[in-house]
């Protein structure tokens, strides 16, 4: 019910964001290992670009202006992010997946500072 348009039957990996948000620790760890950590390891420019694209609602030109780069640079970095994670941040479902993964990673990082 969390993803009304999900294919039936849905593979468990297709529902990683929903499962992670529902408290599934395996889904949460898998999302971070497959998406957030590789993006963080790719370097600041790739991660910064993905975040800018998500913040702009997928508008590549607005993202390029915010980053002070050419739109083709944004496209190149997004291709790199997709190669690294297997998830396209410009696809609505992919963007949701990346956003959830990055948010959960940030929350876990903050939580580790508290303990």
Backbone as CSV, one residue per row, in Angstrom:
resi,resn,N_x,N_y,N_z,CA_x,CA_y,CA_z,C_x,C_y,C_z
1,UNK,0.816,-1.197,0.000,0.000,0.000,0.000,0.856,1.255,0.000
2,UNK,2.103,1.144,0.404,2.973,2.319,0.437,3.336,2.792,-0.965
3,UNK,3.346,1.884,-1.952,3.644,2.244,-3.340,2.529,1.676,-4.202
4,UNK,1.450,2.440,-4.379,0.291,1.921,-5.100,0.607,1.438,-6.517
5,UNK,1.574,2.054,-7.179,1.906,1.676,-8.545,2.918,0.562,-8.663
6,UNK,3.245,-0.073,-7.566,4.261,-1.133,-7.578,3.808,-2.292,-8.447
7,UNK,4.760,-2.889,-9.171,4.402,-4.077,-9.943,3.973,-5.195,-8.997
8,UNK,3.096,-6.049,-9.481,2.628,-7.177,-8.673,3.066,-8.461,-9.334
9,UNK,3.698,-9.364,-8.688,4.276,-9.211,-7.359,5.500,-8.307,-7.411
10,UNK,5.794,-7.677,-6.307,6.947,-6.776,-6.216,8.108,-7.507,-5.561
11,UNK,9.291,-7.319,-6.130,10.499,-7.872,-5.519,10.784,-7.078,-4.241
12,UNK,11.331,-7.747,-3.251,11.616,-7.093,-1.967,12.535,-5.892,-2.145
13,UNK,13.528,-6.000,-3.049,14.450,-4.883,-3.269,13.756,-3.670,-3.877
14,UNK,12.671,-3.893,-4.613,11.946,-2.771,-5.211,11.277,-1.912,-4.143
15,UNK,11.095,-2.482,-2.973,10.415,-1.774,-1.887,11.369,-1.371,-0.768
16,UNK,12.656,-1.268,-1.069,13.633,-0.925,-0.027,13.299,0.366,0.713
17,UNK,12.957,1.464,0.017,12.670,2.696,0.771,11.496,2.528,1.739
18,UNK,10.428,1.911,1.260,9.258,1.724,2.110,9.579,0.801,3.282
19,UNK,10.299,-0.269,3.006,10.668,-1.203,4.072,11.564,-0.521,5.108
20,UNK,12.519,0.283,4.628,13.424,0.979,5.549,12.652,1.957,6.429
21,UNK,11.729,2.688,5.827,10.937,3.649,6.595,9.980,2.961,7.562
22,UNK,9.644,1.716,7.264,8.767,0.946,8.143,9.537,0.286,9.282
23,UNK,10.852,0.517,9.314,11.651,0.017,10.426,12.435,-1.251,10.151
24,UNK,12.481,-1.708,8.904,13.227,-2.918,8.558,14.723,-2.599,8.567
25,UNK,15.491,-3.112,9.539,16.913,-2.781,9.627,17.730,-3.313,8.455
26,UNK,17.323,-4.433,7.876,18.045,-4.980,6.719,17.855,-4.066,5.513
27,UNK,16.640,-3.603,5.291,16.368,-2.689,4.180,17.119,-1.377,4.368
28,UNK,17.137,-0.886,5.584,17.843,0.368,5.889,19.333,0.229,5.582
29,UNK,19.936,-0.853,6.046,21.364,-1.084,5.809,21.643,-1.298,4.326
30,UNK,20.775,-2.027,3.648,20.961,-2.292,2.221,20.900,-1.004,1.420
31,UNK,19.927,-0.151,1.714,19.813,1.139,1.023,21.078,1.967,1.197
32,UNK,21.573,2.011,2.410,22.772,2.805,2.666,23.987,2.205,1.956
33,UNK,24.116,0.878,1.998,25.263,0.225,1.361,25.238,0.375,-0.151
34,UNK,24.057,0.317,-0.756,23.941,0.363,-2.216,23.875,1.771,-2.783
35,UNK,23.370,2.715,-1.999,23.123,4.053,-2.542,23.920,5.133,-1.812
36,UNK,23.681,5.321,-0.530,24.275,6.451,0.189,25.793,6.347,0.294
37,UNK,26.293,5.215,0.737,27.745,5.080,0.920,28.513,5.192,-0.392
38,UNK,28.066,4.546,-1.488,28.780,4.729,-2.751,28.770,6.180,-3.240
39,UNK,27.654,6.886,-3.038,27.618,8.295,-3.442,28.570,9.129,-2.597
40,UNK,28.620,8.854,-1.308,29.548,9.577,-0.438,30.990,9.276,-0.830
41,UNK,31.277,8.042,-1.197,32.635,7.653,-1.577,33.030,8.201,-2.944
42,UNK,32.048,8.523,-3.778,32.332,8.998,-5.136,32.956,10.382,-5.150
43,UNK,32.815,11.096,-4.087,33.382,12.436,-4.040,32.308,13.488,-3.919
44,UNK,32.723,14.623,-3.439,31.795,15.698,-3.134,30.988,16.208,-4.303
45,UNK,31.596,16.278,-5.491,30.883,16.852,-6.628,29.700,15.994,-7.051
46,UNK,29.879,14.689,-7.065,28.785,13.799,-7.462,27.653,13.888,-6.446
47,UNK,27.977,13.775,-5.189,26.960,13.839,-4.134,26.283,15.207,-4.112
48,UNK,27.062,16.260,-4.222,26.513,17.619,-4.232,25.548,17.803,-5.409
49,UNK,25.897,17.239,-6.555,25.042,17.344,-7.736,23.744,16.579,-7.540
50,UNK,23.835,15.378,-7.016,22.622,14.592,-6.757,21.711,15.342,-5.795
51,UNK,22.266,15.884,-4.755,21.453,16.644,-3.787,20.808,17.870,-4.439
52,UNK,21.557,18.557,-5.294,21.013,19.738,-5.970,19.868,19.353,-6.900
53,UNK,20.024,18.256,-7.607,18.971,17.803,-8.518,17.724,17.403,-7.734
54,UNK,17.907,16.703,-6.642,16.754,16.330,-5.813,16.071,17.573,-5.250
55,UNK,16.855,18.546,-4.811,16.295,19.774,-4.233,15.546,20.607,-5.270
56,UNK,15.957,20.496,-6.534,15.318,21.280,-7.593,14.153,20.542,-8.237
57,UNK,13.809,19.391,-7.710,12.722,18.620,-8.304,13.092,18.015,-9.638
58,UNK,14.382,17.812,-9.853,14.852,17.201,-11.091,15.155,18.184,-12.204
59,UNK,15.106,19.470,-11.913,15.386,20.489,-12.925,16.899,20.627,-13.098
60,UNK,17.418,20.112,-14.217,18.866,20.100,-14.431,19.434,21.498,-14.623
61,UNK,18.691,22.359,-15.308,19.187,23.718,-15.529,19.259,24.494,-14.214
62,UNK,18.243,24.365,-13.387,18.262,25.031,-12.079,19.385,24.474,-11.215
63,UNK,19.600,23.178,-11.298,20.694,22.558,-10.542,22.036,23.095,-11.008
64,UNK,22.199,23.217,-12.314,23.455,23.736,-12.864,23.699,25.164,-12.381
65,UNK,22.658,25.980,-12.388,22.809,27.360,-11.901,23.186,27.377,-10.427
66,UNK,22.548,26.541,-9.638,22.841,26.497,-8.198,24.271,26.041,-7.928
67,UNK,24.786,25.181,-8.802,26.141,24.646,-8.622,27.202,25.459,-9.365
68,UNK,26.759,26.439,-10.158,27.669,27.261,-10.970,28.461,26.405,-11.953
69,UNK,27.750,25.467,-12.601,28.370,24.619,-13.620,27.453,24.573,-14.838
70,UNK,27.964,24.035,-15.939,27.190,23.871,-17.167,26.203,22.716,-16.982
71,UNK,25.015,22.794,-17.585,24.064,21.684,-17.481,24.644,20.334,-17.919
72,UNK,25.545,20.347,-18.894,26.163,19.081,-19.311,27.018,18.478,-18.197
73,UNK,27.590,19.327,-17.360,28.355,18.830,-16.211,27.424,18.122,-15.240
74,UNK,26.249,18.689,-15.039,25.247,18.047,-14.179,24.866,16.696,-14.769
75,UNK,24.616,16.652,-16.074,24.254,15.388,-16.723,25.357,14.355,-16.566
76,UNK,26.593,14.755,-16.760,27.720,13.827,-16.608,27.782,13.277,-15.181
77,UNK,27.673,14.151,-14.209,27.749,13.710,-12.809,26.582,12.789,-12.453
78,UNK,25.413,13.071,-12.997,24.262,12.200,-12.739,24.452,10.826,-13.378
79,UNK,25.035,10.795,-14.579,25.351,9.494,-15.195,26.310,8.721,-14.317
80,UNK,27.286,9.419,-13.783,28.258,8.779,-12.887,27.554,8.233,-11.641
81,UNK,26.665,9.010,-11.061,25.923,8.563,-9.877,25.086,7.325,-10.197
82,UNK,24.468,7.308,-11.368,23.667,6.153,-11.769,24.541,4.925,-11.968
83,UNK,25.717,5.109,-12.575,26.652,3.991,-12.752,27.068,3.416,-11.401
84,UNK,27.292,4.287,-10.452,27.778,3.874,-9.129,26.703,3.125,-8.347
85,UNK,25.469,3.621,-8.399,24.407,3.081,-7.543,23.420,2.166,-8.258
86,UNK,23.323,2.318,-9.569,22.303,1.582,-10.301,20.928,2.219,-10.192
87,UNK,20.865,3.415,-9.619,19.601,4.130,-9.415,19.725,5.517,-10.037
88,UNK,18.736,5.904,-10.839,18.745,7.225,-11.455,18.005,8.228,-10.578
89,UNK,18.706,9.253,-10.151,18.101,10.282,-9.297,17.112,11.153,-10.061
90,UNK,17.124,11.097,-11.401,16.197,11.912,-12.187,14.880,11.195,-12.457
91,UNK,14.846,9.906,-12.230,13.616,9.131,-12.341,12.822,9.341,-11.047
92,UNK,11.514,9.549,-11.112,10.769,9.802,-9.867,10.973,8.728,-8.800
93,UNK,10.886,7.493,-9.163,11.070,6.410,-8.189,12.520,6.364,-7.716
94,UNK,13.458,6.536,-8.642,14.869,6.542,-8.279,15.219,7.711,-7.384
95,UNK,14.666,8.881,-7.701,14.908,10.052,-6.867,14.412,9.843,-5.445
96,UNK,13.245,9.218,-5.322,12.691,8.891,-3.997,13.628,7.950,-3.262
97,UNK,14.110,6.937,-3.948,15.010,5.956,-3.336,16.292,6.617,-2.852
98,UNK,16.881,7.460,-3.700,18.124,8.147,-3.335,17.881,9.093,-2.160
99,UNK,16.776,9.829,-2.199,16.469,10.769,-1.110,16.321,10.041,0.219
100,UNK,15.612,8.930,0.218,15.435,8.159,1.454,16.780,7.631,1.939
101,UNK,17.582,7.091,1.027,18.887,6.541,1.410,19.780,7.610,2.025
102,UNK,19.847,8.783,1.392,20.697,9.857,1.907,20.174,10.388,3.242
103,UNK,18.865,10.488,3.375,18.282,10.968,4.627,18.555,9.996,5.768
104,UNK,18.360,8.710,5.516,18.621,7.709,6.557,20.098,7.685,6.941
105,UNK,20.974,7.827,5.956,22.410,7.855,6.249,22.755,9.059,7.115
106,UNK,22.165,10.215,6.802,22.424,11.417,7.604,21.897,11.244,9.025
107,UNK,20.727,10.656,9.159,20.169,10.418,10.497,21.040,9.458,11.294
108,UNK,21.507,8.406,10.643,22.369,7.445,11.337,23.696,8.076,11.734
109,UNK,24.219,8.943,10.871,25.473,9.627,11.193,25.265,10.546,12.398
110,UNK,24.166,11.281,12.396,23.856,12.151,13.536,23.669,11.334,14.806
111,UNK,22.985,10.210,14.683,22.720,9.356,15.840,24.027,8.835,16.435
112,UNK,24.997,8.526,15.578,26.278,8.014,16.082,27.025,9.083,16.878
113,UNK,26.756,10.348,16.583,27.387,11.433,17.337,26.777,11.574,18.726
114,UNK,25.535,11.139,18.880,24.849,11.257,20.169,25.309,10.202,21.152
115,UNK,25.788,9.075,20.656,26.142,7.955,21.542,27.624,7.873,21.770
